[in-house]
Amino acid sequence: MNVVVTGGRGSSGRWIVDRLVGPHDVTVLDRRLPDDEGHPAVEYQALDLTDAGGVFDTLTAIDPDAVVHWAAIPVAGNHPGVDLFQNNTLAAHNVLSAAGRVGADVVQGSSDGAYGFFFAEETPVPDELPITEKHARRPEDDYGLSKVVTEEIGKTIARRDGISVASIRPSWIQIPGEYPCRSEDYVDDLAAGAGNYWSYVDVRDVADLVEAALTADVAGHETFNCVGPDNALGRPLVELMRDHYGRVPDDCTVEGDAAAYSTAKATERLGWEPTRSWREAADVDVDVPTV
């Protein structure tokens, strides 16, 4: 396919681009062009995604088969909340609207932040374990709210233009060989990872899920959790919940050191399963893609 990737030069976007190059023709849209030549098999265009006219002009000229919208301010706390919300929602509206007009299917980056656990004033015990895509979304922060709105934009464009939109909800994305979820400060402090119930995902598993969603038969708008195969502490999740929160939800079926989020939907619908555990990936030496 001819695929456009927004945010393809970011810390996780570059792994997605590297995964897609070869099977697909890839054009990266980002704020800045590479300082050097970038990836030899990738086309680049510099673009402000909050500029609706520029986005529409660019996507109609490229006329892609699919768009991976991965550009966003990726976390709360580093920008004023109103700036983060405006950037993320306006960029999503512009990109998805233009994709719908040219008939390009979309895979977009959402987040487990949409559920509202991590940045809540007092992190709640979830309604269920494992947490499925049907769990209520109750964000209290601008980042999580921006992801809820982004998903709603996806629903709207899918209805209006008849394209498919897959919203991927990664947990804390880890880069092989770095893995801050295995640092001493994190592992030795139970509260450090409680906001997302000690969940994480390897960036290579994220890239695999994006590619699986691109090539699968997705109808309308669908959401997919994207987490690793286990929790970051390697302890029984029920034990962690009881140690930190004093209880588990009544609807609890997790076993052993499983992740708090279910990925069963992605397995059933897309044939994807997370395969990289911190046990092997935390110390592995893998070259970071050049984009």
C-alpha positions in Angstrom: 0.0 0.0 0.0 0.9 3.7 -0.3 0.9 4.7 3.4 1.2 8.1 5.0 2.6 8.2 8.6 2.3 11.3 10.7 4.8 11.8 13.5 7.0 9.2 11.9 10.2 10.8 13.2 9.1 10.5 16.9 10.5 8.1 19.4 7.8 5.4 18.7 6.8 6.6 15.2 10.2 5.8 13.8 9.7 2.2 14.7 6.4 2.1 13.0 7.9 3.6 9.8 10.8 1.1 9.9 8.3 -1.8 10.2 6.2 -0.6 7.3 9.0 0.3 4.9 9.5 -2.6 2.4 6.0 -4.1 2.4 4.6 -0.6 1.8 5.5 2.8 0.2 5.8 5.3 3.1 5.6 9.0 3.2 6.3 10.7 6.6 4.6 13.9 7.6 6.3 15.7 10.4 7.1 19.2 11.6 10.6 19.1 10.4 12.5 17.3 7.7 15.4 15.1 8.7 18.7 16.9 9.3 20.4 14.3 7.1 18.9 12.2 4.3 16.7 10.2 6.7 15.5 6.7 5.8 16.5 6.0 2.2 13.2 4.4 1.3 11.0 7.1 2.8 9.6 10.3 1.3 9.3 13.3 3.7 7.1 16.4 3.9 7.3 19.0 6.5 3.8 20.0 7.7 2.0 21.6 10.6 -0.9 19.1 11.2 -3.0 21.8 12.9 -3.2 23.6 9.6 -6.3 22.1 8.0 -5.6 23.5 4.5 -2.0 22.2 4.4 -3.1 18.8 5.6 -5.9 18.6 3.0 -3.6 19.8 0.2 -0.9 17.3 1.1 -3.2 14.2 1.5 -5.1 14.9 -1.7 -1.8 15.2 -3.6 -0.4 12.0 -2.2 -3.8 10.2 -2.4 -2.7 7.3 0.0 -4.3 4.0 0.5 -4.0 4.3 4.3 -2.9 6.8 6.9 -1.2 6.1 10.2 -1.9 9.1 12.4 0.7 8.9 15.2 1.7 12.5 15.7 0.6 14.0 19.0 1.9 15.5 22.2 2.4 12.1 23.9 2.0 12.8 27.6 0.5 15.3 30.0 2.7 17.6 32.1 5.1 19.0 29.5 2.8 21.5 27.9 -0.1 23.7 29.1 -3.2 21.5 29.1 -5.1 23.7 26.7 -2.2 23.6 24.2 -1.9 19.8 24.4 -5.7 19.4 24.0 -5.9 21.8 21.1 -2.9 20.3 19.3 -3.9 16.6 19.6 -7.6 17.1 18.8 -7.2 19.6 15.9 -4.4 17.5 14.3 -6.6 14.4 14.5 -9.6 16.2 13.1 -7.6 17.6 10.2 -5.8 14.3 9.3 -8.8 12.0 9.7 -11.1 14.4 7.8 -8.7 14.6 4.9 -8.1 10.8 5.0 -11.9 10.3 4.8 -12.2 12.6 1.8 -9.6 10.6 -0.2 -11.0 7.2 1.0 -7.9 6.2 3.0 -8.3 3.9 5.9 -6.8 5.0 9.2 -4.8 3.6 12.1 -4.4 6.1 14.8 -2.6 6.4 18.1 -4.9 6.6 21.1 -3.7 5.6 24.6 -4.7 3.8 27.7 -4.8 7.4 29.0 -8.3 7.5 27.6 -9.5 5.3 30.4 -8.5 8.0 32.9 -6.6 5.9 35.4 -3.1 7.3 35.2 -3.6 11.0 35.7 -6.6 10.8 38.0 -6.3 12.7 41.3 -6.8 9.4 43.1 -6.2 6.4 40.9 -9.3 4.2 41.0 -9.5 0.4 41.0 -10.8 -0.5 37.6 -14.2 -1.9 37.0 -12.7 -5.2 35.7 -9.5 -7.1 35.4 -8.3 -7.5 32.8 -9.5 -4.2 31.4 -11.2 -4.6 28.0 -11.9 -2.0 25.4 -15.5 -1.8 26.7 -14.3 -0.3 30.0 -15.7 3.2 30.7 -13.4 6.1 29.8 -13.3 8.6 32.6 -10.3 10.9 32.1 -9.7 13.9 34.4 -6.8 15.3 32.4 -6.4 17.1 29.1 -4.3 14.3 27.6 -6.7 11.5 28.3 -9.6 13.8 27.2 -7.8 14.5 23.9 -7.6 10.8 23.2 -11.3 10.3 24.0 -12.1 13.1 21.5 -9.6 11.6 19.0 -11.5 8.3 19.1 -14.8 10.1 18.7 -13.4 11.8 15.6 -12.5 8.4 14.3 -16.1 7.2 14.8 -17.5 10.3 13.0 -15.2 10.0 10.0 -15.8 6.3 9.7 -19.6 6.9 9.6 -19.4 9.8 7.3 -16.9 8.6 4.7 -17.2 4.8 5.0 -13.5 4.3 5.8 -12.1 2.1 8.6 -10.5 3.7 11.6 -8.5 1.6 14.1 -7.6 3.4 17.3 -4.6 1.8 19.1 -4.4 2.2 22.9 -0.8 1.5 23.9 0.3 1.6 27.5 3.7 3.0 28.5 5.8 2.4 25.4 9.3 1.0 26.1 12.3 1.1 23.8 14.4 -2.1 23.7 17.6 -1.7 25.8 16.2 1.2 27.8 13.0 0.1 29.6 12.5 2.7 32.3 9.8 0.4 33.7 12.7 -1.7 35.0 14.7 1.0 36.6 15.3 0.8 40.4 13.1 3.8 41.1 10.2 2.1 39.4 10.6 -1.5 40.5 11.3 -0.6 44.2 8.4 1.8 44.5 5.0 0.1 44.1 3.3 3.5 43.7 5.4 4.4 40.7 3.5 2.1 38.3 0.2 2.0 40.0 -1.4 4.6 37.7 -1.6 2.1 34.8 -1.4 -1.0 37.0 2.3 -1.7 36.1 1.6 -2.1 32.4 4.0 -1.4 29.5 4.5 -2.4 25.9 7.6 -2.9 23.7 7.7 -0.4 20.8 8.2 -3.3 18.4 5.0 -4.9 19.5 3.3 -1.5 18.9 4.7 -1.4 15.4 3.5 -5.0 14.7 0.0 -4.1 15.9 -0.2 -1.0 13.7 0.8 -3.1 10.7 -1.7 -5.8 11.6 -4.5 -3.2 11.8 -3.5 -1.7 8.5 -3.8 -5.0 6.6 -6.8 -6.5 8.5 -10.5 -6.1 7.5 -11.7 -3.5 10.0 -15.2 -2.2 9.6 -16.1 1.2 10.9 -14.2 2.4 14.1 -12.6 -0.1 16.5 -10.4 0.3 19.5 -7.6 -2.1 20.5 -5.6 -2.3 23.7 -1.8 -2.6 23.1 0.2 -3.9 26.1 2.9 -6.3 26.9 2.4 -10.0 27.7 2.9 -9.5 31.5 3.2 -6.7 34.1 6.4 -4.8 34.5 7.2 -6.1 38.0 6.8 -9.8 37.2 4.6 -10.4 40.3 1.0 -11.8 40.4 -1.2 -8.9 39.5 -3.8 -9.7 42.1 -1.0 -9.6 44.7 0.1 -6.2 43.4 -3.4 -4.8 43.5 -4.1 -6.0 47.0 -0.7 -4.7 48.3 -1.3 -1.2 46.8 -5.1 -0.7 46.7 -6.2 -3.2 49.3 -8.6 -5.0 46.9 -9.3 -6.2 43.4 -12.5 -5.5 41.4 -15.3 -8.1 41.8 -15.0 -8.8 38.1 -11.4 -10.2 38.2 -10.2 -13.1 36.1 -6.5 -12.3 35.7 -3.9 -15.0 36.6 -0.3 -14.9 37.5 1.8 -11.9 36.4 -0.5 -11.0 33.5 -1.0 -7.5 32.3 -3.9 -5.5 33.6 -5.3 -4.9 30.1 -6.7 -7.5 27.9 -5.4 -7.9 24.3 -7.8 -10.6 23.4 -9.7 -8.4 20.9 -6.5 -7.6 19.0 -5.7 -11.3 18.9 -9.2 -12.4 17.8 -9.7 -9.6 15.2 -6.2 -8.8 14.0 -4.2 -12.0 14.8 -1.8 -10.0 16.9 -0.2 -11.0 20.2 2.5 -9.2 22.2 5.7 -11.2 22.2 8.3 -9.0 23.8 8.6 -9.3 27.6 10.8 -7.0 29.7 12.6 -10.2 30.7 14.4 -10.3 27.4 13.8 -6.9 25.9 15.0 -4.7 28.8 18.7 -5.3 28.0 18.7 -6.3 24.4 20.9 -4.3 22.0 18.8 -3.2 19.0 19.6 -0.3 16.7 17.1 2.6 16.8 15.7 3.2 13.3 17.0 6.2 11.5 14.2 8.4 10.1 
